[in-house]
Amino acid sequence: MGQKPGGWSETKDATEDIQEICDQVKNRVEERTDKMYQEFKAVLYREQLVAGENFLIKVKVGKEDYLHLSVFRALPCDGGRIVLKGVQQHKRWEDPLIPFDCVTMGQKPGGWSETKDATEDIQEICDQVKVGKEDYLHLRVFVPALRDVKIELVGVQEHKSAHDPLVPF
């Protein structure tokens, strides 16, 4: 049976692709946890299809020690970059893979927040985008749950007016 759009898949055995994602974020994980991992093997994962892919990955890092990683992979048309969104330490084999990065922000995992005023971080991204005096853009940004990670620009819609509503893209 197919996966519900925006919903999380069932837990599956890790694939080579999932291990490659883990290999790409390992240095960031080590920075965040302030640990070096000799063993770093993806064993299970769940995925969520959004404007890209979210992954929850169980990684074996010791005899009975596991990490849970939250990772976003942008669509190829958006550069395909991989972003570590969160890390949970001291997990066991029995611990289920449950979304944890958005829940801490009071948002439904995979859901959109209401429209709100731009923050200084969002303004910094906007300052890097050059447009004409009467031109408007809609920007899609990734705001990580952990504040030590920079906000990233992940999508742009051009030729907007001041009256166009903000809708997910």
MDTraj code that builds the backbone (N, CA, C; nanometers):
import mdtraj as md
import numpy as np

residues = "MET GLY GLN LYS PRO GLY GLY TRP SER GLU THR LYS ASP ALA THR GLU ASP ILE GLN GLU ILE CYS ASP GLN VAL LYS ASN ARG VAL GLU GLU ARG THR ASP LYS MET TYR GLN GLU PHE LYS ALA VAL LEU TYR ARG GLU GLN LEU VAL ALA GLY GLU ASN PHE LEU ILE LYS VAL LYS VAL GLY LYS GLU ASP TYR LEU HIS LEU SER VAL PHE ARG ALA LEU PRO CYS ASP GLY GLY ARG ILE VAL LEU LYS GLY VAL GLN GLN HIS LYS ARG TRP GLU ASP PRO LEU ILE PRO PHE ASP CYS VAL THR MET GLY GLN LYS PRO GLY GLY TRP SER GLU THR LYS ASP ALA THR GLU ASP ILE GLN GLU ILE CYS ASP GLN VAL LYS VAL GLY LYS GLU ASP TYR LEU HIS LEU ARG VAL PHE VAL PRO ALA LEU ARG ASP VAL LYS ILE GLU LEU VAL GLY VAL GLN GLU HIS LYS SER ALA HIS ASP PRO LEU VAL PRO PHE".split()
xyz = np.array([
    [0.0838, -0.1177, 0.0000],
    [0.0000, 0.0000, 0.0000],
    [0.0884, 0.1241, 0.0000],
    [0.0507, 0.2274, -0.0758],
    [0.1305, 0.3478, -0.0887],
    [0.1308, 0.4326, 0.0373],
    [0.2277, 0.5190, 0.0430],
    [0.2444, 0.6082, 0.1566],
    [0.1543, 0.7310, 0.1391],
    [0.0905, 0.7742, 0.2466],
    [0.0066, 0.8935, 0.2442],
    [0.0956, 1.0152, 0.2191],
    [0.0604, 1.1036, 0.1214],
    [0.1429, 1.2222, 0.0966],
    [0.1609, 1.3040, 0.2239],
    [0.2853, 1.3378, 0.2560],
    [0.3153, 1.4136, 0.3766],
    [0.3238, 1.3297, 0.5018],
    [0.2856, 1.2016, 0.4919],
    [0.2904, 1.1124, 0.6082],
    [0.4219, 1.0368, 0.6155],
    [0.4494, 0.9833, 0.7313],
    [0.5723, 0.9049, 0.7514],
    [0.5496, 0.7603, 0.7097],
    [0.6514, 0.7007, 0.6495],
    [0.6462, 0.5594, 0.6121],
    [0.6576, 0.4731, 0.7375],
    [0.6347, 0.3451, 0.7194],
    [0.6641, 0.2491, 0.8258],
    [0.8159, 0.2406, 0.8410],
    [0.8624, 0.1849, 0.9498],
    [1.0060, 0.1657, 0.9711],
    [1.0557, 0.0545, 0.8790],
    [1.1684, 0.0807, 0.8117],
    [1.2260, -0.0151, 0.7166],
    [1.3735, -0.0366, 0.7480],
    [1.4282, -0.1476, 0.6967],
    [1.5719, -0.1708, 0.7085],
    [1.6465, -0.0676, 0.6247],
    [1.7593, -0.0202, 0.6764],
    [1.8389, 0.0805, 0.6069],
    [1.8959, 0.0242, 0.4771],
    [1.9071, 0.1092, 0.3786],
    [1.9608, 0.0747, 0.2470],
    [2.0978, 0.1408, 0.2292],
    [2.1631, 0.1122, 0.1170],
    [2.2905, 0.1787, 0.0859],
    [2.2712, 0.3296, 0.0773],
    [2.1601, 0.3726, 0.0171],
    [2.1305, 0.5149, 0.0041],
    [2.1215, 0.5808, 0.1416],
    [2.0561, 0.5158, 0.2359],
    [2.0426, 0.5703, 0.3714],
    [2.1791, 0.5763, 0.4398],
    [2.2629, 0.4745, 0.4194],
    [2.3976, 0.4767, 0.4770],
    [2.4785, 0.5919, 0.4180],
    [2.4633, 0.6178, 0.2876],
    [2.5345, 0.7297, 0.2242],
    [2.4917, 0.8629, 0.2844],
    [2.3631, 0.8771, 0.3132],
    [2.3149, 0.9991, 0.3787],
    [2.3812, 1.0129, 0.5156],
    [2.3864, 0.9041, 0.5906],
    [2.4502, 0.9061, 0.7232],
    [2.5979, 0.9425, 0.7123],
    [2.6651, 0.8864, 0.6134],
    [2.8070, 0.9173, 0.5939],
    [2.8269, 1.0671, 0.5678],
    [2.7337, 1.1280, 0.4946],
    [2.7455, 1.2703, 0.4612],
    [2.7219, 1.3613, 0.5815],
    [2.6432, 1.3169, 0.6798],
    [2.6151, 1.4020, 0.7963],
    [2.6964, 1.3630, 0.9195],
    [2.7800, 1.2611, 0.9097],
    [2.8536, 1.2112, 1.0269],
    [2.9348, 1.3212, 1.0951],
    [3.0069, 1.4029, 1.0190],
    [3.0876, 1.5085, 1.0814],
    [3.0011, 1.6058, 1.1596],
    [2.8846, 1.6417, 1.1047],
    [2.7940, 1.7324, 1.1755],
    [2.7413, 1.6678, 1.3039],
    [2.7107, 1.5379, 1.2974],
    [2.6640, 1.4650, 1.4164],
    [2.7730, 1.4678, 1.5238],
    [2.8967, 1.4425, 1.4837],
    [3.0071, 1.4424, 1.5793],
    [3.0270, 1.5818, 1.6409],
    [3.0078, 1.6868, 1.5605],
    [3.0176, 1.8231, 1.6143],
    [2.9084, 1.8481, 1.7171],
    [2.7855, 1.8077, 1.6841],
    [2.6721, 1.8351, 1.7744],
    [2.6792, 1.7559, 1.9037],
    [2.7274, 1.6324, 1.8942],
    [2.7307, 1.5470, 2.0132],
    [2.8638, 1.5573, 2.0874],
    [2.9616, 1.6215, 2.0247],
    [3.0955, 1.6345, 2.0803],
    [3.1572, 1.4969, 2.1077],
    [3.1339, 1.4045, 2.0137],
    [3.1884, 1.2685, 2.0234],
    [3.2391, 1.2255, 1.8867],
    [3.3349, 1.1331, 1.8868],
    [3.3836, 1.0716, 1.7627],
    [3.3321, 0.9284, 1.7608],
    [3.2756, 0.8861, 1.6491],
    [3.2156, 0.7535, 1.6391],
    [3.2983, 0.6642, 1.5477],
    [3.3491, 0.5532, 1.6048],
    [3.4183, 0.4530, 1.5242],
    [3.3171, 0.3746, 1.4412],
    [3.2065, 0.3393, 1.5070],
    [3.0969, 0.2691, 1.4396],
    [2.9875, 0.3712, 1.4107],
    [2.9334, 0.3706, 1.2883],
    [2.8292, 0.4658, 1.2488],
    [2.7494, 0.3996, 1.1370],
    [2.6648, 0.3042, 1.1770],
    [2.5953, 0.2199, 1.0797],
    [2.4444, 0.2419, 1.0852],
    [2.3887, 0.2852, 0.9727],
    [2.2435, 0.3010, 0.9618],
    [2.1801, 0.1633, 0.9669],
    [2.0781, 0.1469, 1.0527],
    [2.0142, 0.0161, 1.0643],
    [1.8661, 0.0199, 1.0277],
    [1.7958, 0.1287, 1.0634],
    [1.6535, 0.1416, 1.0323],
    [1.6253, 0.2852, 0.9898],
    [1.5149, 0.3046, 0.9176],
    [1.4768, 0.4404, 0.8819],
    [1.3280, 0.4502, 0.8506],
    [1.2811, 0.5732, 0.8523],
    [1.1473, 0.6095, 0.8052],
    [1.1666, 0.7301, 0.7139],
    [1.0730, 0.7482, 0.6205],
    [1.0845, 0.8631, 0.5315],
    [0.9505, 0.9336, 0.5183],
    [0.9590, 1.0619, 0.4866],
    [0.8416, 1.1447, 0.4652],
    [0.8668, 1.2271, 0.3393],
    [0.7748, 1.2152, 0.2432],
    [0.7883, 1.2899, 0.1192],
    [0.7216, 1.4254, 0.1365],
    [0.8016, 1.5306, 0.1237],
    [0.7529, 1.6680, 0.1313],
    [0.8073, 1.7362, 0.0065],
    [0.8433, 1.8609, 0.0106],
    [0.9126, 1.9253, -0.1009],
    [1.0595, 1.8875, -0.0864],
    [1.0860, 1.7599, -0.1030],
    [1.2131, 1.6950, -0.0721],
    [1.1792, 1.5720, 0.0103],
    [1.2745, 1.5251, 0.0883],
    [1.2510, 1.4066, 0.1718],
    [1.3035, 1.4313, 0.3133],
    [1.2226, 1.3971, 0.4110],
    [1.2668, 1.3937, 0.5495],
    [1.2947, 1.2482, 0.5848],
    [1.3980, 1.2274, 0.6633],
    [1.4331, 1.0932, 0.7076],
    [1.4506, 1.0924, 0.8589],
    [1.4059, 0.9866, 0.9220],
    [1.4397, 0.9533, 1.0595],
    [1.5237, 0.8266, 1.0496],
    [1.6440, 0.8303, 1.1028],
    [1.7371, 0.7188, 1.0838],
    [1.7920, 0.6737, 1.2184],
    [1.7845, 0.5431, 1.2424],
    [1.8467, 0.4845, 1.3625],
    [1.9869, 0.4398, 1.3213],
    [2.0878, 0.4923, 1.3934],
    [2.2279, 0.4649, 1.3609],
    [2.2934, 0.3950, 1.4800],
    [2.3553, 0.2801, 1.4535],
    [2.4269, 0.2071, 1.5589],
    [2.5644, 0.2713, 1.5763],
    [2.5950, 0.3127, 1.7017],
    [2.7226, 0.3779, 1.7291],
    [2.8021, 0.3065, 1.8383],
    [2.7537, 0.1935, 1.8838],
    [2.8210, 0.1159, 1.9878],
    [2.7484, -0.0147, 2.0078],
    [2.8006, -0.0979, 2.0983],
    [2.7436, -0.2305, 2.1188],
    [2.5928, -0.2266, 2.1384],
    [2.5448, -0.1403, 2.2277],
    [2.4009, -0.1277, 2.2516],
    [2.3585, 0.0190, 2.2504],
    [2.4327, 0.1019, 2.1787],
    [2.4056, 0.2457, 2.1763],
    [2.3678, 0.2889, 2.0349],
    [2.2617, 0.3685, 2.0268],
    [2.2104, 0.4152, 1.8977],
    [2.1838, 0.5645, 1.9035],
    [2.1873, 0.6275, 1.7876],
    [2.1438, 0.7653, 1.7700],
    [2.0194, 0.7637, 1.6833],
    [1.9350, 0.8637, 1.6996],
    [1.8268, 0.8880, 1.6053],
    [1.8600, 1.0197, 1.5360],
    [1.8624, 1.0172, 1.4038],
    [1.8924, 1.1361, 1.3245],
    [1.7674, 1.1819, 1.2507],
    [1.7503, 1.3119, 1.2413],
    [1.6477, 1.3715, 1.1569],
    [1.7232, 1.4449, 1.0469],
    [1.6971, 1.4055, 0.9209],
    [1.7728, 1.4573, 0.8073],
    [1.6754, 1.4990, 0.6975],
    [1.7056, 1.6093, 0.6308],
    [1.6276, 1.6555, 0.5157],
    [1.7150, 1.6472, 0.3916],
    [1.6587, 1.5917, 0.2818],
    [1.7277, 1.5919, 0.1518],
    [1.6413, 1.6699, 0.0541],
    [1.6973, 1.7798, 0.0019],
    [1.6252, 1.8637, -0.0937],
    [1.6075, 1.7890, -0.2251],
    [1.5094, 1.8316, -0.3018],
    [1.4886, 1.7757, -0.4349],
    [1.6086, 1.8056, -0.5234],
    [1.6360, 1.7197, -0.6236],
    [1.7480, 1.7461, -0.7143],
    [1.7393, 1.8845, -0.7797],
    [1.6179, 1.9297, -0.8139],
    [1.6027, 2.0615, -0.8761],
    [1.6355, 2.1751, -0.7791],
    [1.6377, 2.1465, -0.6487],
    [1.6749, 2.2447, -0.5470],
    [1.8171, 2.2205, -0.4962],
    [1.8938, 2.1420, -0.5696],
    [2.0337, 2.1183, -0.5339],
    [2.0616, 1.9867, -0.4650],
    [1.9575, 1.9170, -0.4179],
    [1.9754, 1.7858, -0.3566],
    [2.0579, 1.7851, -0.2290],
    [2.0786, 1.9006, -0.1687],
    [2.1638, 1.9056, -0.0496],
    [2.0999, 1.8290, 0.0666],
    [2.1851, 1.7843, 0.1551],
    [2.1427, 1.7068, 0.2712],
    [2.1701, 1.7894, 0.3962],
    [2.0671, 1.8023, 0.4815],
    [2.0757, 1.8867, 0.6008],
    [2.0427, 1.8025, 0.7238],
    [2.1335, 1.8027, 0.8202],
    [2.1065, 1.7393, 0.9488],
    [2.0179, 1.8331, 1.0287],
    [1.8962, 1.7884, 1.0625],
    [1.8011, 1.8721, 1.1354],
    [1.8058, 1.8470, 1.2858],
    [1.8389, 1.7256, 1.3266],
    [1.8391, 1.6960, 1.4688],
    [1.9066, 1.5641, 1.5007],
    [1.9498, 1.5506, 1.6256],
    [2.0150, 1.4282, 1.6750],
    [1.9586, 1.3977, 1.8133],
    [1.9208, 1.2731, 1.8355],
    [1.8857, 1.2257, 1.9688],
    [1.9865, 1.1190, 2.0078],
    [2.0452, 1.1330, 2.1258],
    [2.1471, 1.0397, 2.1735],
    [2.0889, 0.9395, 2.2735],
    [2.1705, 0.8390, 2.3050],
    [2.1397, 0.7404, 2.4095],
    [2.0103, 0.6652, 2.3792],
    [1.9928, 0.6268, 2.2562],
    [1.8758, 0.5480, 2.2166],
    [1.9123, 0.4005, 2.2206],
    [1.8087, 0.3172, 2.2308],
    [1.8263, 0.1716, 2.2311],
    [1.7608, 0.1139, 2.1063],
    [1.7894, -0.0112, 2.0808],
    [1.7307, -0.0798, 1.9655],
    [1.5778, -0.0724, 1.9704],
    [1.5214, -0.0861, 2.0898],
    [1.3759, -0.0926, 2.1059],
    [1.3071, 0.0425, 2.0854],
    [1.3800, 0.1524, 2.0956],
    [1.3189, 0.2855, 2.0853],
    [1.2672, 0.3101, 1.9436],
    [1.1385, 0.3446, 1.9301],
    [1.0826, 0.3669, 1.7960],
    [1.1329, 0.4978, 1.7356],
    [1.1346, 0.5016, 1.6035],
    [1.1704, 0.6239, 1.5310],
    [1.0466, 0.7129, 1.5249],
    [1.0470, 0.8179, 1.6038],
    [0.9340, 0.9097, 1.6130],
    [0.9834, 1.0493, 1.5747],
    [0.9109, 1.1205, 1.4888],
    [0.9547, 1.2563, 1.4521],
    [0.9796, 1.3405, 1.5766],
    [1.0936, 1.4113, 1.5781],
    [1.1269, 1.4877, 1.6981],
    [1.1704, 1.6299, 1.6722],
    [1.2034, 1.6689, 1.5514],
    [1.2524, 1.8044, 1.5299],
    [1.1416, 1.9078, 1.5292],
    [1.0284, 1.8807, 1.4644],
    [0.9188, 1.9785, 1.4579],
    [0.8334, 1.9758, 1.5841],
    [0.8236, 1.8624, 1.6493],
    [0.7382, 1.8510, 1.7666],
    [0.7830, 1.9490, 1.8742],
    [0.9138, 1.9687, 1.8882],
    [0.9639, 2.0592, 1.9901],
    [0.9289, 2.2038, 1.9587],
    [0.8914, 2.2342, 1.8354],
    [0.8559, 2.3702, 1.7975],
    [0.7059, 2.3932, 1.8082],
    [0.6287, 2.2916, 1.8538],
    [0.4855, 2.3069, 1.8661],
    [0.4127, 2.2991, 1.7337],
    [0.4744, 2.2397, 1.6341],
    [0.4158, 2.2262, 1.5024],
    [0.3907, 2.0797, 1.4744],
    [0.2898, 2.0521, 1.3959],
    [0.2659, 1.9153, 1.3517],
    [0.3791, 1.8757, 1.2562],
    [0.4418, 1.7587, 1.2754],
    [0.5484, 1.7175, 1.1850],
    [0.5007, 1.7196, 1.0401],
    [0.5797, 1.7843, 0.9553],
    [0.5450, 1.7926, 0.8133],
    [0.4418, 1.8995, 0.7844],
    [0.3961, 1.9730, 0.8846],
    [0.2924, 2.0735, 0.8645],
    [0.3511, 2.2130, 0.8475],
    [0.2689, 2.3033, 0.7988],
    [0.3096, 2.4427, 0.7799],
    [0.2597, 2.5248, 0.8977],
    [0.3385, 2.6224, 0.9397],
    [0.2946, 2.7150, 1.0436],
    [0.2020, 2.8181, 0.9808],
    [0.1400, 2.9000, 1.0646],
    [0.0627, 3.0121, 1.0132],
    [0.1618, 3.1180, 0.9637],
    [0.1140, 3.2122, 0.8823],
    [0.1979, 3.3222, 0.8355],
    [0.2346, 3.4088, 0.9549],
    [0.3623, 3.4464, 0.9645],
    [0.4063, 3.5312, 1.0753],
    [0.5119, 3.6292, 1.0272],
    [0.5432, 3.7278, 1.1102],
    [0.6431, 3.8285, 1.0755],
    [0.7801, 3.7637, 1.0606],
    [0.8595, 3.8192, 0.9691],
    [0.9944, 3.7683, 0.9458],
    [1.0839, 3.7989, 1.0665],
    [1.1729, 3.7065, 1.0963],
    [1.2712, 3.7245, 1.2029],
    [1.3980, 3.7866, 1.1441],
    [1.4941, 3.8218, 1.2292],
    [1.6221, 3.8749, 1.1813],
    [1.6933, 3.7716, 1.0935],
    [1.6848, 3.6432, 1.1299],
    [1.7480, 3.5379, 1.0497],
    [1.6885, 3.5326, 0.9093],
    [1.5564, 3.5437, 0.9005],
    [1.4906, 3.5426, 0.7697],
    [1.5318, 3.6671, 0.6911],
    [1.5399, 3.7814, 0.7573],
    [1.5803, 3.9052, 0.6887],
    [1.7211, 3.8931, 0.6325],
    [1.8115, 3.8253, 0.7040],
    [1.9482, 3.8048, 0.6531],
    [1.9458, 3.7311, 0.5196],
    [1.8604, 3.6294, 0.5078],
    [1.8483, 3.5569, 0.3814],
    [1.7915, 3.6498, 0.2752],
    [1.6888, 3.7263, 0.3089],
    [1.6274, 3.8181, 0.2128],
    [1.7262, 3.9222, 0.1636],
    [1.8147, 3.9684, 0.2503],
    [1.9131, 4.0685, 0.2123],
    [2.0106, 4.0170, 0.1066],
    [2.0235, 3.8864, 0.0952],
    [2.1136, 3.8273, -0.0031],
    [2.0481, 3.8107, -0.1399],
    [1.9160, 3.8286, -0.1470],
    [1.8419, 3.8104, -0.2715],
    [1.8162, 3.9477, -0.3317],
    [1.8617, 3.9684, -0.4560],
    [1.8465, 4.0974, -0.5222],
    [1.7255, 4.0940, -0.6144],
    [1.6351, 4.1912, -0.5965],
    [1.5182, 4.2045, -0.6836],
    [1.4958, 4.3519, -0.7140],
    [1.4118, 4.3777, -0.8144],
    [1.3799, 4.5152, -0.8509],
    [1.2930, 4.5827, -0.7463],
    [1.2762, 4.7138, -0.7625],
    [1.2040, 4.7963, -0.6651],
    [1.0603, 4.7502, -0.6429],
    [0.9894, 4.7104, -0.7471],
    [0.8487, 4.6716, -0.7361],
    [0.8284, 4.5204, -0.7494],
    [0.9370, 4.4439, -0.7440],
    [0.9281, 4.2988, -0.7577],
    [0.9148, 4.2330, -0.6210],
    [0.8423, 4.1209, -0.6188],
    [0.8274, 4.0427, -0.4971],
    [0.8631, 3.8978, -0.5269],
    [0.9227, 3.8322, -0.4287],
    [0.9545, 3.6902, -0.4352],
    [0.8874, 3.6213, -0.3176],
    [0.8555, 3.4937, -0.3341],
    [0.8178, 3.4096, -0.2207],
    [0.9357, 3.3156, -0.1983],
    [0.9854, 3.3132, -0.0774],
    [1.0999, 3.2297, -0.0428],
    [1.0546, 3.1185, 0.0492],
    [1.1067, 2.9978, 0.0259],
    [1.0839, 2.8853, 0.1163],
    [1.2153, 2.8625, 0.1885],
    [1.2118, 2.8626, 0.3209],
    [1.3332, 2.8448, 0.3993],
    [1.3169, 2.7261, 0.4928],
    [1.4280, 2.6659, 0.5270],
    [1.4318, 2.5581, 0.6247],
    [1.4793, 2.6191, 0.7564],
    [1.3963, 2.6106, 0.8585],
    [1.4300, 2.6615, 0.9916],
    [1.4485, 2.5401, 1.0822],
    [1.5718, 2.5075, 1.1171],
    [1.5960, 2.3892, 1.1995],
    [1.5462, 2.4085, 1.3428],
    [1.5080, 2.2981, 1.4048],
    [1.4609, 2.3024, 1.5433],
    [1.5743, 2.3428, 1.6367],
    [1.6949, 2.3004, 1.6044],
    [1.8103, 2.3354, 1.6865],
    [1.8661, 2.4678, 1.6370],
    [1.8737, 2.5643, 1.7209],
    [1.9103, 2.7001, 1.6811],
    [2.0575, 2.7167, 1.6456],
    [2.1423, 2.6139, 1.6669],
    [2.2829, 2.6273, 1.6303],
    [2.3060, 2.5992, 1.4821],
    [2.1996, 2.5695, 1.4095],
    [2.2088, 2.5418, 1.2668],
    [2.1492, 2.6611, 1.1929],
    [2.2169, 2.7053, 1.0862],
    [2.1705, 2.8218, 1.0116],
    [2.0421, 2.7917, 0.9352],
    [1.9591, 2.8922, 0.9232],
    [1.8407, 2.8851, 0.8383],
    [1.8884, 2.8799, 0.6936],
    [1.8241, 2.7969, 0.6110],
    [1.8666, 2.7816, 0.4721],
    [1.7553, 2.8162, 0.3755],
    [1.7903, 2.8809, 0.2654],
    [1.6982, 2.9063, 0.1558],
    [1.6846, 2.7777, 0.0752],
    [1.5610, 2.7261, 0.0582],
    [1.5422, 2.6007, -0.0138],
    [1.4514, 2.6133, -0.1363],
    [1.3909, 2.7298, -0.1579],
    [1.3062, 2.7464, -0.2758],
    [1.2713, 2.8926, -0.2987],
    [1.2498, 2.9300, -0.4259],
    [1.2156, 3.0674, -0.4625],
    [1.1058, 3.0643, -0.5682],
    [1.0046, 3.1503, -0.5516],
    [0.9043, 3.1744, -0.6552],
    [0.9170, 3.3213, -0.6949],
    [0.9336, 3.3442, -0.8241],
    [0.9520, 3.4801, -0.8750],
    [0.8211, 3.5373, -0.9278],
    [0.8257, 3.6662, -0.9637],
    [0.7144, 3.7368, -1.0279],
    [0.5877, 3.7349, -0.9430],
    [0.6008, 3.7652, -0.8154],
    [0.4869, 3.7722, -0.7239],
    [0.4498, 3.9182, -0.7014],
    [0.3280, 3.9415, -0.6579],
    [0.2845, 4.0765, -0.6226],
    [0.2700, 4.0852, -0.4710],
    [0.2509, 4.2062, -0.4217],
    [0.2338, 4.2273, -0.2787],
    [0.1062, 4.1617, -0.2277],
    [0.0137, 4.1299, -0.3174],
    [-0.1161, 4.0745, -0.2779],
    [-0.1275, 3.9239, -0.2971],
    [-0.0243, 3.8596, -0.3535],
    [-0.0292, 3.7147, -0.3709],
    [-0.0221, 3.6458, -0.2354],
    [-0.1102, 3.5497, -0.2086],
    [-0.1065, 3.4810, -0.0788],
    [0.0153, 3.3887, -0.0695],
    [0.0624, 3.3669, 0.0521],
    [0.1699, 3.2717, 0.0766],
    [0.1083, 3.1314, 0.0805],
    [0.1477, 3.0479, -0.0125],
    [0.0999, 2.9103, -0.0157],
    [0.2202, 2.8169, -0.0237],
    [0.2117, 2.6977, 0.0345],
    [0.3254, 2.6046, 0.0290],
    [0.3642, 2.5725, -0.1148],
    [0.4939, 2.5658, -0.1404],
    [0.5467, 2.5250, -0.2715],
    [0.6707, 2.4440, -0.2538],
])
top = md.Topology()
chain = top.add_chain()
for i, resn in enumerate(residues, 1):
    res = top.add_residue(resn, chain, resSeq=i)
    for name in ("N", "CA", "C"):
        top.add_atom(name, md.element.get_by_symbol(name[0]), res)
traj = md.Trajectory(xyz[None], top)
